């Protein structure tokens, strides 16, 4: 985070569209405006993303789809910010140590973000429009992510899961035990 804060400007921004591009026209209009920025590269996660990008007239060279996690993470490492309306896009950005802003488009994503201690903003939050209009501001907001709190939360969830499995007489996987 400190290294990213020292860098001035954003060279490449990853964008993951919501899974239902027709579900929230206000959000899609805001993301469409953001996608017109030549620094923005859209990460496609399903065929509806490709259709939405074609409708927006985005150039092919700024559309990316990955068939394996390693390639996706490598791409994200080259980004200065990820704005994602999908949980998986945020998780990949975190793996790549790229600041991310998760847009919770529904209560399911919001609840997962809260449970996992991820930085997020609701799609109907009045603060979202200014963040999308100013990617540097969005990056500063994303850099407020508390990785230590995330790790503590993850450890606590793993411990709770191990206890539940032990109570049920089910052996926990060694990786889960290590995390707990």
C-alpha angles and dihedrals in degrees: 000000000000091000091050092049091055091055114090116219137003118268100177130018122190117214127193114192122219117270090243105048091179095050100079113027093179092056092044091052090052092047091046090056090049091048090059088069106101090225091063119097117187117221108213117215102171141004093271088064091057091049092050091049092049090051089052091051093235115170117255093235090066095052118089135182124181129205095191136038096235092059092046092050091047090053092048091052087064092055126089094205139010121207108191135178087188129073095223092055090055093047092052090049089052090051088052091047090239117145111251140191112206114205109209104215094179142012092266093061091041092052092048091049091050093046092049094041092239123159108253145154127206116247090236095050111121089223092064097076093056091046092052091045091054112040092183089059089047089052092052089049090050092049088063087076109128106221093182092055089048091053093047090049092048091050091050092050090049091050091050090050092049090051091050091049092048090050089052092048092245117134115237119233113257091241091055090048090051091051091048 
